Amino acid sequence: MEENIVKTIDLTKSFKNFKAVKGINLSVKKGRVYGFLGPNGAGKSTTIRMLLGLIKPTGGQVRMFGKDLQKNRMDILKRVGSMVEAPSYYGNLTAYENLQVSAELLELDYKYIDEVLEVVKLTEWKNRQASKFSLGMKQRLGIAQALISKPELLILDEPTNGLDPSGIHEIRGLIKRLPKLYNMTVIISSHNLSEIELVADDIGIINRGNMLFQGTLEELHSKSKSQICIGARDSRRLQDTLDSCGYEYRTEGKDVLLKPRGEDPEEILRQLVLKNNRVFKFVEVQKSLEEIFLDLTEGGEKL
């Protein structure tokens, strides 16, 4: 059984009369990339700030490396690197000098600087002022600062925000390399499922402070309910039949998308034919991950 690097127990955070996080139970396994998903305002950043000890929970517990964060804050955070929302850097200093400052603050040897610059592909620009960097290069410098202590856990909050497709591709490739390169566990938060889908081993989906799903992408697919796409010569008769049988459905052009209630698709088709529907299309359709994500976050449904 894989060790949980991060585990939260009924983690809750309230601000006056607003409950931003409502008793969530995160479980992040060692050596994997955990994608923390949810729309803007879902509670992702608040959760990450609690994991980093930047704000105190209203209730519940954060355990990291098997220890209670509140009781072992300094020991735990020495093993964690992070970049929250936007990289922090001195614009008048070069990339190398910025990392020197980080190394000084953390009492680290300078020998790691060239290594992390190589990892984030900034070696060629290490003597250029950070203020002259593109947004993608600044993001990579921020990740280099988080990596310089060779942390066991790296937490990145919306690391691709505002980047163009080229910058997103660079950050994505970097994140995918890190677990193997440093035997590192990575938590990456995002509102973009298509990005997370390409890098994450496991995902958690949060909305309005509630954890809606946690598991692998394969598990998310398997738990989602498929639909049946039906086409008939007389669409009005088809809909009347479905109404009389109490089925939930929606129309999409001339097709009807039906939500099964648990019965075999063959039984549904038999009912339609017995009621004189001339069915020419009857196909089971698996929802895309994007559709599942939207269903969960817009409707607040739990899987």
C-alpha positions in Angstrom: 0.0 0.0 0.0 1.4 3.4 -1.0 2.3 5.9 1.7 0.1 9.0 1.9 2.4 12.1 1.9 -0.6 14.4 2.6 -3.8 13.5 4.4 -6.4 15.9 5.6 -9.2 14.9 8.0 -12.4 16.9 7.8 -10.4 20.1 6.9 -12.6 23.2 7.2 -12.0 26.9 6.9 -14.5 29.7 7.5 -14.2 33.5 7.0 -16.8 35.2 9.2 -20.1 33.9 7.8 -18.6 32.2 4.7 -17.4 28.6 4.7 -14.7 28.4 2.1 -13.7 24.7 2.7 -16.2 22.2 4.1 -14.7 19.2 5.8 -12.6 17.8 2.9 -10.4 14.7 3.1 -7.5 14.9 0.7 -5.2 11.9 0.2 -2.0 12.4 -1.8 0.2 9.3 -2.4 4.0 9.4 -2.5 5.8 9.8 -5.8 2.6 10.8 -7.8 1.2 14.0 -9.4 -2.0 15.0 -7.7 -4.2 17.3 -9.7 -6.4 19.5 -7.5 -9.3 20.7 -9.7 -12.1 23.1 -9.4 -13.5 26.3 -10.8 -12.3 29.7 -9.6 -13.5 30.3 -6.1 -14.0 26.6 -5.3 -11.7 26.6 -2.3 -8.5 25.3 -3.9 -6.2 28.2 -2.9 -7.6 28.3 0.6 -6.9 24.5 1.0 -3.4 25.0 -0.4 -2.7 27.8 2.1 -3.8 25.6 4.9 -1.4 22.8 3.6 1.4 25.3 3.7 0.6 26.6 7.1 -0.1 30.1 5.8 -3.6 30.1 7.3 -5.0 28.1 10.2 -7.9 25.7 9.6 -11.2 26.4 11.4 -11.5 22.7 12.0 -10.0 19.4 11.1 -6.4 18.3 10.7 -3.6 18.4 8.1 -1.1 15.5 8.3 2.0 15.5 6.1 4.7 12.9 6.1 2.7 11.1 8.9 2.8 14.1 11.3 0.4 16.8 12.4 1.2 20.1 10.6 0.2 22.3 13.5 2.5 20.4 16.0 5.4 19.9 13.6 5.1 23.0 11.3 8.8 23.9 10.8 10.1 20.3 10.5 7.4 19.5 7.8 7.8 22.7 5.8 11.5 22.2 5.4 10.5 19.2 3.2 8.1 21.2 1.1 8.6 23.6 -1.8 5.8 25.8 -3.2 4.8 28.4 -5.7 1.4 30.0 -4.8 -0.4 31.8 -7.6 2.5 34.0 -8.9 6.3 33.6 -8.6 8.1 35.9 -6.2 11.4 37.3 -7.5 13.6 40.4 -7.5 13.3 42.0 -11.0 16.6 43.8 -10.8 18.5 40.6 -10.1 19.5 37.8 -12.5 18.0 34.4 -12.4 21.2 33.1 -10.8 21.2 35.9 -8.2 17.6 35.3 -7.3 18.4 31.7 -6.6 21.4 32.8 -4.5 19.0 34.8 -2.3 16.8 31.7 -1.9 19.8 29.5 -1.1 21.0 32.1 1.5 17.6 32.2 3.2 17.4 28.4 3.3 21.1 28.0 4.3 21.8 25.9 1.3 24.9 25.3 -0.8 25.1 27.2 -4.0 26.0 24.0 -5.9 22.3 23.3 -6.4 21.7 26.5 -8.3 23.1 25.4 -11.7 21.3 22.1 -11.3 17.8 23.5 -10.9 18.4 26.1 -13.6 19.2 23.2 -15.9 16.0 21.3 -14.8 13.8 24.3 -15.6 15.7 25.1 -18.8 16.9 28.6 -17.7 20.7 27.9 -17.9 21.0 30.0 -21.1 19.4 33.0 -19.4 20.8 32.6 -15.9 22.6 36.0 -16.1 19.7 37.9 -17.5 17.6 40.2 -15.2 14.3 38.6 -14.1 12.4 41.7 -15.1 13.2 41.0 -18.7 11.9 37.4 -18.6 8.7 36.3 -20.4 5.8 35.2 -18.2 6.7 31.6 -18.8 10.3 32.1 -17.9 9.2 33.9 -14.7 7.0 30.9 -13.8 10.0 28.5 -14.4 12.2 30.7 -12.2 9.5 30.5 -9.5 9.5 26.7 -9.8 13.3 26.7 -9.6 13.1 28.6 -6.3 10.7 26.0 -5.0 13.0 23.2 -6.2 16.3 24.5 -4.8 15.9 22.7 -1.5 15.1 19.5 -3.3 11.8 19.1 -1.5 10.0 15.8 -1.1 6.7 17.6 -1.8 6.1 20.4 -4.3 2.9 22.4 -4.3 2.0 24.5 -7.3 -1.1 26.7 -7.3 -2.3 27.5 -10.9 1.3 27.4 -12.3 0.1 27.9 -16.0 -2.2 30.9 -15.3 -1.8 33.5 -18.0 0.6 31.5 -20.1 0.4 31.1 -23.8 0.2 27.5 -25.3 4.0 27.3 -25.6 4.5 28.3 -22.0 1.9 25.9 -20.8 3.6 23.1 -22.8 6.9 23.9 -21.1 5.5 23.9 -17.5 3.5 20.7 -18.2 6.7 18.9 -19.4 8.6 20.1 -16.4 5.9 18.9 -13.9 5.8 15.4 -15.6 9.6 15.0 -15.2 9.8 15.9 -11.5 8.6 12.8 -9.8 11.1 10.6 -11.6 13.9 13.1 -11.5 13.8 13.8 -7.7 11.5 11.0 -6.4 9.1 13.9 -5.6 5.4 14.2 -5.0 3.6 17.0 -6.7 0.3 18.7 -6.0 -0.9 21.0 -8.8 -4.1 23.0 -8.5 -5.9 24.2 -11.6 -9.3 25.1 -13.0 -8.4 23.5 -16.3 -9.2 19.8 -16.6 -7.5 19.4 -20.0 -4.2 20.5 -18.5 -4.5 18.3 -15.4 -5.5 15.3 -17.5 -2.1 15.4 -19.3 0.1 15.4 -16.1 -1.8 14.0 -13.1 -1.9 10.4 -11.8 -4.7 11.2 -9.4 -7.2 14.0 -9.1 -9.4 15.6 -6.5 -12.3 17.8 -7.6 -13.6 20.5 -5.3 -16.5 22.9 -5.7 -18.0 25.4 -3.3 -15.8 24.0 -0.6 -16.9 20.4 -1.0 -14.9 17.5 -2.3 -16.9 16.0 -5.1 -14.5 13.3 -6.3 -11.1 11.8 -5.5 -9.3 9.0 -7.4 -7.6 8.3 -10.7 -8.8 9.5 -14.1 -9.8 6.0 -14.9 -12.0 5.7 -11.8 -13.6 9.0 -12.7 -14.5 7.7 -16.1 -15.8 4.4 -14.8 -18.0 6.0 -12.2 -19.6 8.5 -14.6 -22.9 7.5 -16.0 -23.0 6.9 -19.7 -25.9 8.1 -21.9 -27.8 6.5 -24.7 -28.1 8.5 -28.0 -31.4 7.6 -29.7 -32.6 8.5 -33.2 -36.1 7.7 -34.4 -38.2 8.5 -37.5 -40.8 10.3 -35.4 -39.0 12.3 -32.7 -42.3 13.5 -31.1 -43.5 9.9 -30.6 -40.1 9.0 -29.2 -40.3 11.8 -26.6 -43.9 10.9 -25.7 -42.9 7.3 -25.1 -39.9 8.3 -22.9 -42.2 10.7 -21.0 -44.7 8.0 -20.4 -42.0 5.6 -19.1 -40.6 8.4 -16.8 -37.1 8.6 -18.4 -34.9 11.6 -18.0 -33.5 12.9 -21.4 -32.5 15.9 -23.3 -32.6 16.7 -27.0 -29.6 17.5 -29.1 -30.6 18.3 -32.7 -32.7 15.4 -33.9 -31.1 13.0 -31.3 -32.4 12.3 -27.8 -29.8 11.7 -25.1 -31.2 9.4 -22.4 -30.0 8.8 -18.8 -30.5 5.1 -18.0 -32.0 4.2 -14.6 -30.0 1.0 -14.2 -31.8 -1.3 -16.6 -30.1 -3.0 -19.5 -30.0 -0.9 -22.7 -31.7 -3.8 -24.5 -34.7 -3.5 -22.3 -35.0 0.3 -23.1 -34.9 -0.5 -26.8 -37.5 -3.3 -26.4 -39.9 -0.8 -24.7 -39.4 1.7 -27.5 -40.0 -0.8 -30.3 -43.1 -2.3 -28.6 -44.6 1.2 -28.6 -44.1 1.5 -32.3 -41.1 3.7 -32.4 -39.0 3.3 -35.6 -35.6 3.5 -34.0 -32.6 3.8 -36.4 -30.0 4.9 -33.9 -29.3 3.5 -30.5 -25.8 4.0 -29.2 -24.3 4.1 -25.7 -22.1 7.2 -25.3 -19.5 7.7 -22.6 -19.2 11.3 -21.4 -15.9 13.1 -22.0 -13.9 14.1 -18.9 -14.7 17.7 -19.7 -18.4 16.9 -19.6 -18.0 15.0 -16.3 -16.1 17.9 -14.8 -18.7 20.4 -15.9 -21.5 18.2 -14.6 -19.8 17.9 -11.2 -18.8 21.6 -10.8 -21.9 23.2 -12.2 -24.5 20.9 -10.7 -22.7 20.1 -7.5 -23.3 16.4 -8.1 -21.1 13.9 -6.2 -19.9 10.6 -7.7 
